[in-house]
Amino acid sequence: MSSISASVNSARTVRRTLLLTQRDIERVITMPAAIRVVAEAFRAQARGQAIMPAKVYLTLSDQSDFRAMPAYLARPASCGVKWVNVHPKNRRKGLPTVMGILILNDPKTGFPLAILDGLSITRIRTAAAAGVAARTLARRDARVVGLVGCGAQAPAQLQALQRLFRLRQVRVWGAQPGEAARFCRRMAPALRLPLESAKTVRECVEGADLISTITPSRKPLVMRAWVKPGAHINAIGADAPGKQELDPTILQDALVVVDEREQAVHGGELNVPISRGQFSPGRIHACLGDILLGRAPGRTRPDQITVFDSTGLAVHDIALGAEAVRRVRRGRAAGSLRTVQFFPT
């Protein structure tokens, strides 16, 4: 093929936008790969090699909202935006409570390189970020997990922790009657772990080494008296103003690490305690990226309680989306890719 023909074919490829479904993404992105990509995105953000404006919330009635999450990463150069919704009453309509799409653009031209399912990207990157936090902050001998909430995010959370720790027991609590038991029956064969349904949150978290909270709660679910010395908590569910899963006393007694300060203060687990004077932003120990770069220490004592306040970062969405596109393009012939042409030549 001549260089001219190659250039023409390359230009035609670039002018078509790749479409990736949930199945496409889950086929090419493994949890170890996601943990690696997200950890590097944390470092890039801490080095100043990323641009991430604050989330834009479009709040509707019935506690429903849309969120626009743009970001840019310098290496490998990638940018885009995730448009995601949260509709708590969607289960009654047979729809996911959270949905979204991710648009990746060429930073040099603005051309839309790909449109991806945002739900799978969100689920995988959230679990990967929690895994990175647990690997960095939790005790290495952590064996028992308390999983508070068993919705769509729960399987990925366990998959990430299972990759990083020699888990011995997982206790699961769900808000709806029978929800935790159904989750345990469904997930036990895949995870090959002893899963136990807990009747109460206390039963779920008391004595656990690793606690993950992944609910949409607007009031504390996990009390300080139930958290053992040395435990690590991934606080995942509070990702918007007014949401809260932890007793503020836990935060007062813990080493608190965030994914991003502004988001944590205004929409993470810290937002309600800060607004009520129960926690000061000055008590935030560090961002996780700074700990990964060695700019700040992590856990300093075996009996220290550590909390990771995860609000969800657009840089992780973009990094993971770009990785999925690279892997799909490497694994398929150009003619077999599902594409659409938005801008005719």
LONUKOL-334907 format. One record per residue: y, z, x of N, C-alpha, C, O, CB in turn. Coordinates in steps of 0.1 Angstrom, whole numbers, plus 5000, padded with zeros to 4 digits. Glycine has a CB too. Example, Ala and Ser with C-alpha at 12.3 -4.5 7.8 and 13.67 -1.06 7.14 Angstrom:
<rs>
494350785132495550785123496750785132496750855142495550905113497850715128498950715137500050795129501150805134499450575141
</rs>
This chain:
<rs>
498850005009500050005000501250005009501350085018500050124990502249915006503449915014504350035011504150105002504249785010505250055021506150175019507050155007507350255001506950195032507350035004508250014992507450054979507950124971508649864991506150004979505350034967505150184966505150244955504049964967504950254977504650394977505950464972505850564964504350444991507150414976508350484972508550464957508950554950509550424979508250344952508350314937507450404929507850464920508050174934506150414934505250504927505650644927505450714917503850484933506150694939506650824940507750854931507850964924507050854954508650754930509850774921509350784906509950864898510850664922508350704903507850704889507250844886507350894875506850594887506550894896505851024894506951134892506751214883505051064906507951124900509051234899509751224885510251324880510051214910509851104880510551084867509751124855510251114844510950944866508551164857507751214846507551374848507351424859506351154846507651434837507551584837506151634834505551584824508551644826505651714843504251764841504151874830505051954829503751824855503151864822502951964812501652044815500551994817502751894798501752174816500652264819500452364808501352434804500952344832499252374803498852464792498452594798498252614810497852404783498152694789497652814793496252794800496052864811497452914781495452714795494152684802494352624816493652664825493352594794495252534817495552474831495952584841495452594852496652374830496852674836497352774846496252874849496152914861498552854839495552924839494453024842493352964851492653034858493853074829493152834850492152764859492552764873491652774882491852624853493852754876494252734890494852854897494852864909495252624891495252954889495853074895494953194893494653244882497253114888494353234905493553354905494353474907495553464911492453344916493853594904494653714905494953744920496053784923493853834899494053724929494453744943495553654947496553694955493253724953495553524943496653434946497953484940499053474946496353294941497853534927499053574920499653704927500953704929498753614906498853794932499353904939500053864952501053924955498154004942499453774959500053724971501453654969502453684975499153624978501453574959502753494955503853594951504953584955502453394944503453694942504453784937504953874948506153914948503853864925504053924957504454004968505553934977506453994981503254054976505253804979506153734987507553704980508553704986505553594991507453694967508753674959509553804960510753804960508353634945508853924959509554054961510254054974511454094975508554164960509654004985510254014998511353914999512453945004509153975009511253794993512253694993513553744986514653724990511853564987513253814975514453874967515153974975516353984976513853934954514354064982514954164990515754105002516754165007513954264995515253995007515953925019517253855015517953805023515053835026517453835002518553764997518253614996519153534996519753785006516953574996516553434995516353394981515553294979515353415004516853464971516653424957517953454950518753534954515553504951518153374939519253404930518653424916517853354911520253274929519053544910518453574897519553644888519753764889517253674899520253564880521153624871520453724861519253714860521953514863521253804855520653904845520053834834520553724830521754004841519053894828518453834815519553824805520453904804517253924811519453714797520353704785519453734773518453664770520953564785519953824765519153864753519853804741521053814739519054024751519053744732519453704719518753784709517653754705519253544717519453894704518753994696518853954681519953924676519354134698517753954674517753924660517354044652517354154657516653814657517054034639516754144631515254184633514554114640516954104616514854294627513454344628513054364642511854344645512554244621513954404651513554424665513054304673512254324682512554544666513354184668512954064674514054014683515254034681512553954664513653944694514653894703514153774711512853754712515154004712515053694717514753594726515453634740516453704740515253454721514753584751515353614764515353494773514353424773514553734771516453464779516553354789516553414802517353504805517853264786515653364811515453424824515453314835514453254838514153514825516653284841516753184851516553244865516853364867518053114850516153164875516053204888515953094898515552984894514853304890516253114910516053024921515453084933515853204937517452954925514553024940513953074952514152964963514052844961512453094950514553014975514952924986513752864992513752744996515752994996512652944994511452895001510152934994509953054992511452935015509352834989509652694988510752674977510652744967508352614985511652574979512752554970512252534956511552434954513652444975512652614947512252604933513152674924513752774928510752654931513352624912514252694903513852654889513152554887515752654905514352734879513952704865514452824856515152914860512552684864513852814844514252924834513052944825512352854822515452884826512853074822511853104812512553144799513453224799510953224817512053084788512653114775511453184767510453124764513152984767511653314765510553394759511053474747512153514746509953494770510153494738510553574726509653694724508453694729510353484713510153794717509353904713509553934698510653964694509754034721508453914691508453924676507354024672506253984670508353794669507654154671506554254669505754234656504554284656507254394668506254164646505554154634504754024633504153984623506454154622504553954644503853824644502453834641501753744637504153754657501853954644500353964642500053944627498953884624499954104646500853974618500653954604500553804601500053764591501754024596501253724609501253584607500253504615500253384615502653534610499453584623498453514631499053454644498453354649497753404623500153504648500853454660500953564671500953684667502253394657500953524684501253624694502553694692503553624687501153564708502653814696503953884695504953844705506153854704503754044695504353794716505253734727504753594730503553564732505053824740505753504731505453364735506553314744507653384745505353274722506353204750507453154759507053024766505852994767507753264769508052964771507852844780508652854792509652924793508152714772508152794803508852794816509152654820508252564820507952864827510452634823510852494827511152504842512052584846512052444819510552424850510752414865511552294867511252184863509452414873512652304875513552194879513552164894513252254902514952214874513852044897514052004911515452064915516452014909513951854914515552154925516852214928517852104933519052124931516652314939517351994939518351894944518851804933520051764934517651814955518051774923518551674913518651734899519351674891517551564913518051844897518051904883516951844874516751894863519351884877516151754879515151684871514051794867513651874875514451574879513651794854512651884850511251844855510651744850512551894834510751914865509551874871508351914863507251844863509351944885508452024855507252074848507752164836508752234837506252144857506952164826507052254815505752324814504652264812507452184801505752464815504552534815504452634804505452684799504352604829503252674800503052784791503652914797503152944808501552804787504552974791505153094796504353224794504553324801506553114791503453224784502753344781501753374792501653494796502053324767501053274797500053304807500753344820500353424828499153184810501853274823502653304835503153454835503053524844503853204837503653484823504153624821503053724823503253824830504853644807501953704817500853794817500353814832500053924836499653744808500153704839499653714852500653774862500253854870499253574857501853734861502853784871503153924868503454004878504153704870503153974856503354114853502254204859502554304865503454134838501054154857499854234863499954224878499654324884498554174857500254114883500354104898501354194904501154254914500553954902502554204897503654294902503154434901503454514910504954274893502454474890501954604889500954634900500854744906501354634875500154534903499154544914499854564927499354654935498254424914500854494930501554504943502154644944502154714954502654404944502754694933503354834932502254934935502455034942504054854919501154924928500055024930499555024944499255124950498954994920499354904949498854894963499854954973499455014983498654744967501154954970502155004979502355154977502655224987503454924976502255204965502655334962501555434958501655554961503555334950500455384953499355474949498555524961498555464971498455404939497855634958496855684968495755584970495255524960496355824965495255564982494155474984492855514978491955434975493955444999492755644975491455694969491555704954490755764948491155834975492555634948492655624933491355564928490955454932493855554929490755624918489555574912489555574896488855494890488355664916490355654890490355664876491655604870492755644874490255814871491555514860492655454854492855504839491855514832492555294854494055524836494455554822495255434817496455424821495155684820494755354807495455244802496055274789495255284779494555114802497355284788498055324775498555194769499555134773499155424778497755144759498055014753496954914756496554904768499454964757496454844747495454744750495654614743494754554737494054804745496854564744497254434739496954324748496054334757498754434735497754214747497454094755497654114770496954044778498453984751498454214774498654234789497554314795497354314807499954304791496854394787495854494792494754434801494554484812495254564781494054324797493054274806493554234820492854264830492354144800494654174821495254134834495554254842495454254854496454044832496154354836496454474843495154534850495254574862497054584834494054544843492854594848492254504859491754544869491754614837492354374857491954274867492654294880492054284891492054134862493954314880494754334892494354464899494154464911496254344889494254574891493854704897492454704903492154764913493954814887491554634896490154624901490054544914489154574922489354554890490954454916490954384929491454464941491154434952491854254928492154574938492854654948492254784951492454844961494254664945491454844941490954974942489454974938489054894930491755074933488755074943487355094939487355184927487055304928486555154951487555124916487655194903486255254899485255184900488255104892486355374894485155434889485155454874484055454867484955574895486355464868486355494853487755434848488755444855486255644850487655384836488855334829488855394815487955374807488955174829489955464812490055514798491255434791492255414797490455674799490955404779491855314772492355374758491455424751491255174769493655364756494155414743494855294736495555224743495155534745494655284723495355184715496055244703495555344698494455074711497155184699497955244688497255234675497455314666499355184688496455124673495855104660494455164660493755164670495754954657493955214648492655264648491555164652491555054647492355314633490655204661489555124665489955014675489054944681489055054653491255004678491754904688491154924702490654824708493254894688491155044707490655074720489155044721488754994731491055214724488455094711486955074711486654924712485754884719486355144699487354844704487054694704487454634717486654554722487854634693488554684723488954634736487854664747487454574755490254694741487354784746486354824756485054744755484454704765485954974755484654724742483454644740483554494745482654434751483054644725484754444743485054304747485154294762484754194768486254254740485754384769486154374783485054424792485054384804487454434785484254514788483354584797482454484804482254494816482454684789481854384797480954284805481654204815481154184826480354194795482954164812483654084822484154164834484054124846484954024815484554294832485054374843483954444850484154484862486054474837482854464843481754544849482154684854481854724865481154464861482954744845483454874848483154964836483054924824484954874850482955094838482855194827484155204819485055264824482255324832484255154807485455164799485155254788484155244781485855024794486055354786485955454775487155444766488355454771485755594781486955444753488155454744488555594742487755684741487755384730489855624743490455754741491055774728491755674723491455784753490855884722491455904708492955934709493655914699490656024701493355994720494756034721495255984735494555954744494956184720496655974736497155934749496856044759496656014771498755924747496856174755496556274765495156264770494956274782496656414758494256234762492856214766492756094776491956094785491956194754493655994773493655874782494155894796493555844805494455764775495255974797495955984810495656114818495856114830497355964808495156214811495056344818493956334829492856294826494656454808494356364841493456354853493356214859492656194868492156394848494056114853493955974859494755964872495856024873494555874848494255884881494955854893495955744892497055744898493955814904495655644883496555534881496755524865495755524858495855404886498055524861498355514847499155384845500155364852499155644842498755304835499555184832499955204817499155224808498755054834501255194815501755204801502255064797503155004803502855304799501655004787501954864783502154854768501454774761500854764788503054934762503254934748504754904745505554904754502955074742505054874733506454844729507154974724508154964716506554734719506655084728507155214722508655244725509255194735506355334728509255314715510655354716510755504717511855564714511455294704509655564720509655714722508655744732507655674734509455794708508755854739507855894750506355914744506155974734508256024757505455854752504055864748503255954758502356024755503355724748503655944771503056014782503856134785505056124790502755924794503256254784504056374787503756424801502756394807503556484777504756494807504756534821503556624823502856614834505956614824503156714814502056814816500756744818499756804823502056904805500656614813499356544814499156464827498056414830499256454802500256454835500156374847499856464859500556554862501556294849498756424865498256514877499056484889499656374891496756484879499156584898499756554911499156444919497856424918499656684920499956354925499456244932499156114924498756014930498156284939499456124911499156004903500255904905501455934908499156044888499955774902500855664902500955604888499855584882500455554913502155584884502355524870503055384872504055374878503155624862502455284865503055154863503655154849502955144840502155044866504955174848505655174835506055024832507054974837506855264835505254964823505454824821506154784808506854694807504054754821505854864797506254824784507754824781508154744773505554914774508454914787509954924784510654804792510854814804510455064789510954704785511554584791512754544783513254424784510554474792513354634775514554604767515254734764514554834763514254514755516554724761517254854757516554924746516254864736518654824754516455054747515955134736514455164737513955254731516155074723513755094746512355114748512055224758512855244767511654984752510955304755510655414764509255454762508755454750511655534760508555484773507155524772506855664779505855724776506255414778507755704787507455824795508355934792509555914789507555794810507856054792508656184792509656174803509256164815507756304792510956194800511956184811511656284823512156264834513256204806510956394820510656494830509756434841509856474852509956614824508956334837508156264847509056204857508856214869507256164840510056134853510956064862511756154870511956134882511955974853512056274865512856374873511956424884512556464894513256484863510656434882509756494892509156384902508556424911508656564885509356264899508656154906509556084916510756094916508056054896508856004925509555904933509555784925508555724922508755884947510755744921510955624912511355504919512355504927512055664901510555394918510755264924510955164913510155174903509555234934511855074915512054974905511854834910511754814922513554984899511754734901511654594906513054534908513254464918510854504895513954574900515354534902516254634895516054674884515654394895517254684902518054804898518754774885518654854875519054834908519554674883520354654871519454634859519754694848521154524873518354564860517454544849516854684845516654714833516454444851516454754855515854884853516754984845516355054836515354944866518054984850519055074844519355034830519455124821520355074852519454904827519854864813518754834804518954834792520754744815517554804809516454764800515054814803514154784796516454624799514954884814513554934818513255074813513955124804513454934833512255134819511855274815513055364817513055474810510655314822513955334826515055434829516155424819517055514819515555404843516255314811517455294803517755404793518955444792517355164795516755454786517055564776517355694783518355754779515855584767516555744793516955864800518355854806519055954806515955894810518755744812520055734818521155744807522155814809520155594825520955674796521955674785522055814779523155844774521555584774521055904780521156034775521456144785521356264783519856074768521656104798521956194808520756264814520956374820522956294804519556214811518356274816517856224829516956274835517256264806518556124835518156064848519455994853520155934845516955964847519656004866520755944872520355814880519355814887521556034881521055704879520755584887520655614902519955544909521755474884521455714906521455754920520055804925519855814937522455844923519255844915517955904919516855794920515755824924517456004909517255664918516255554921515955554936516955544944516855414916514755564940514455574954514655444961515255434972512955614956514155334955514255204962513755094953513155114943513555194975514054964956513454854950512154824958512054854970514354724950511154774951509854754957509954664969509254674979508854704946510754554967510854464978511354524991510954485002511854354975512254624990512754695002511654775009511554785021513954784999510754835001509654905006508654805013508154835024508854984995508454695007507554595013508054545026507254505035507354475004509354535028509954495040510154605051510554585062511354435038509754735047509854845056511254905057511554985066509454805069512154865047513554925047513555055041514555135043514454825040512555095033512555225027511055265027510155185026513055215012510855405027509455455027508855445013509655445003509355595033507555445012506955464999506555604997507355694998505755364998505355624993504855764990504955845003504555795014503355754985505355965002505556045014504556165014504356235025506956095015503956205002503056315002501856274993502056204983503756444996500656334996499556304987499656354973499156294964498256364993500456464971500556514958501756464950502056504939500656664958502456364956503656314950503356214938502456134939504556234961504056234927503956144916504856024919506056044922504256214902504355904917505155784919505155704906504155694899504555694931506355644904506555564892507155424896508155424903507455634881506555324891507155184893507655144879506855124870506055084898508955124878509555074866509654924867510454864874511055134864508754854859508654714859509354654847509054684836507154664859510454574850511154514839510854364837511154304827512654524841510154304847509854164847510954074853512054074848509654124832510554014864511553934872511353784870510253734871511453974886512453714868512353574867511953504880511353394880513753514862512253564891511853504904510353504905509753414911512353584916509653594899508153594898507653484890506653414893507653734894508353464878507953354869508053214877507153134876508753354857509153194883509453074890508453054902507852944904510853064895508253164910507353154921505953114917505253034923507353284929505453184906504053164901503953024894502952954896503653274892504952984887504952854880504952744891504152644889506152844872505752754901505752654912504452654919503952544923506852684922503752764921502452764927501452704918500552624923502052914930501452724905500552654896500752504897499752434897500752704882501952454897502252314898501652254911501052144910503752284896501952324922501352274934499852264934499352164939501852364946499252364929497752364929497152254919496152194922497252504924497852244908497352134899497551994905496651914904498152144885498651974911498951844917497951814929497451704931500351834922497651924936496651904947495251874942494451804948496652024956494951934930493551924925493251804916492051784913493252044918494251734912494051624903494651494909495651494916494651654890494051384905494651254908495851234900495951284888493651134906496851164905498151154898498051094884498751144875499051064906497051004882496950944869496351034859496451004847496050824871495651144863495051234853495951344849495551424840493751284859497151354854498051464851498651434837498951324834499151484861498751544829499351534816500851534818501451644822498951644806501551424815503051424818503751354806503051304797503351334830505051374806505851314795507151254802507651314812506251414784507651144797508851084803510051114794510151064783508650934805510951204798512151234790513251144792514051114783512551374794513351084805514551004808514050864812513750844824515351074819514050774803513650634806514450574817515650604818513650544794513850494826514550424837515050284832515750214839513750414849
</rs>
